Amino acid sequence: MGSISIGWIDISIVVLYLIFIIWWGLRHGKSSDAGSYFLAGRSMPWWVVGLSLFAASISSTTLIGQCGDAYDTGIAVFNYNLTGVVVMVFFATFLLPLYIKSKIFTIPEFLEKRFDKRSRYYFSAICIIGNIFLDAAGALYAAALIIKLVFPQADLQLIILIFAILAASYTIPGGLSSAINAELIQAVILIVGSVILTVACFANGGGEYLASLFASCDSAVKLIRPLSDPATPWLGLIVGMPVSGIYFWANNQTLVQRVLSSKSVDEGRKGVMFAGLLTLITLFIIVFPGVIARNLFPGIERPDMIYPTLVLKLLPTGLLGIMLSALLAALTSTLSAILNSTSTLFTMDFYAQARPKTDSKKLVLIGKITSLVIIVIAALWAPNIGKFGSLLKYYQEMLSYIAPPVVAAFLLGIFSKRVNGNGAFIGLLSGLAMAVVMLLWRHQIFGDLHFLLIIPILLAFSMAVIYFASLAFPRPGIEKLADTTFSLKDFREEGLALRQGRWYNNYRFWGGCLLAACALILIIFS
């Protein structure tokens, strides 16, 4: 596809937005101590947590990748978000209170509290590698694709370096507080911009096209697909997506760090529910435009180019600049989230453990240096992502091998008091070995079996290894189970307390509403 012209008014809007977001992020930065820099002082209200969580989750794989996948295969890609909302309710109900009560800085730190240091170091290392080579590099690559549409002669590596500098300019000095406050602005711009684009799609015949697809029962508007479907087989929706969803929403430092910044368990839970509501809306503002683009721009070879193409082709001067800002908002917010979370992982899980007497200000300095190193590595790796096909497939397939052993360790650790540190570590290492085998010989072992159907096999393998290996060692001490395992007694007592309060303050009510909305969407589009 050739270049697409853009006027000086739109370029000015984008430049002003970028200047403003850097200024805003720096203005709200907190870096006086480790608690302020890495967790924003644990002071965020629910609506800030929810908006920040949503903005951080709308990464290149969501905005660019899901719209492109909808163009390629239809709305079935929304199943990832639908399952994600169900997982969010599960996370808020069972896992989140344990995370916040245990006063952790990082998710791997929770594994140390429940198991031992070995599991913490393993998972932290996996997270750091994934954040750099999957998430940060993916966000930079997606940003470069957009700019290449407008300026095709620009060097890909140069564009990537510019965006790396932009995200780093306010995230490194100001920490999580800067990232979250920037994400509030970015979330609003993203939602408003996406609504504008959706309206433009419907104004260009999108409504009539969708109606014709519904009338003909076209598979493009079906969430439930046959078992043989190459994109999202129906069984994968039940046995595969929840596992990757738990990893993404409940074990992912980049996202959970926003919840850890909440000022209470209740505020954190409400924030997660708010993020779930916003995630449901992506069916209409991200997925539907991708399906409509089939009719507006048929024959585009690279699905990842659909969302930026819609923006650049459909919107008039002024609105185009706003929407380009929304695109860049999604990408820079994700990148800043990844930078802060990854530097937190290295600083708190490795440096602070190796040098326990390090003062808080020195930890902040180490975090800033780590962020700088991370962004440089991600920027150098990002151009290689083009070799993996679509961004969504690149991300989801890599995640399908990494996630199962980690999810197995968390689920068994929280819901089984018999599992111990030795069993968890043996299970994690076995899962890693299996992931390497999958990368090298997947097709020889499983043939053409969809990766969503391979995930439960890897999960079952990891859970079996962890549980049975644990039986060979003594039960964990009582100190390992306090604030790290689920208590049915506490759950029932909490339910009684919630019923005595007002319904709109009851997170379980809002969780039930989200689950009902998911069921309704599934019925309508089945």
Secondary structure as GFF3:
##gff-version 3
##sequence-region A 1 526
A	DSSP	alpha_helix	8	27	.	.	.	ID=ss1
A	DSSP	alpha_helix	34	39	.	.	.	ID=ss2
A	DSSP	three_ten_helix	40	42	.	.	.	ID=ss3
A	DSSP	alpha_helix	46	57	.	.	.	ID=ss4
A	DSSP	alpha_helix	60	73	.	.	.	ID=ss5
A	DSSP	three_ten_helix	75	78	.	.	.	ID=ss6
A	DSSP	alpha_helix	79	90	.	.	.	ID=ss7
A	DSSP	pi_helix	91	95	.	.	.	ID=ss8
A	DSSP	alpha_helix	96	101	.	.	.	ID=ss9
A	DSSP	alpha_helix	107	114	.	.	.	ID=ss10
A	DSSP	alpha_helix	117	130	.	.	.	ID=ss11
A	DSSP	pi_helix	131	136	.	.	.	ID=ss12
A	DSSP	alpha_helix	137	150	.	.	.	ID=ss13
A	DSSP	alpha_helix	156	201	.	.	.	ID=ss14
A	DSSP	pi_helix	202	206	.	.	.	ID=ss15
A	DSSP	alpha_helix	207	215	.	.	.	ID=ss16
A	DSSP	three_ten_helix	219	221	.	.	.	ID=ss17
A	DSSP	alpha_helix	234	239	.	.	.	ID=ss18
A	DSSP	alpha_helix	241	250	.	.	.	ID=ss19
A	DSSP	alpha_helix	253	260	.	.	.	ID=ss20
A	DSSP	alpha_helix	265	282	.	.	.	ID=ss21
A	DSSP	pi_helix	283	287	.	.	.	ID=ss22
A	DSSP	alpha_helix	288	296	.	.	.	ID=ss23
A	DSSP	three_ten_helix	303	305	.	.	.	ID=ss24
A	DSSP	alpha_helix	306	314	.	.	.	ID=ss25
A	DSSP	alpha_helix	319	346	.	.	.	ID=ss26
A	DSSP	pi_helix	347	351	.	.	.	ID=ss27
A	DSSP	alpha_helix	352	354	.	.	.	ID=ss28
A	DSSP	alpha_helix	360	381	.	.	.	ID=ss29
A	DSSP	three_ten_helix	382	388	.	.	.	ID=ss30
A	DSSP	alpha_helix	391	415	.	.	.	ID=ss31
A	DSSP	alpha_helix	421	446	.	.	.	ID=ss32
A	DSSP	alpha_helix	451	470	.	.	.	ID=ss33
A	DSSP	three_ten_helix	478	480	.	.	.	ID=ss34
A	DSSP	alpha_helix	488	500	.	.	.	ID=ss35
A	DSSP	three_ten_helix	503	505	.	.	.	ID=ss36
A	DSSP	alpha_helix	507	524	.	.	.	ID=ss37
###
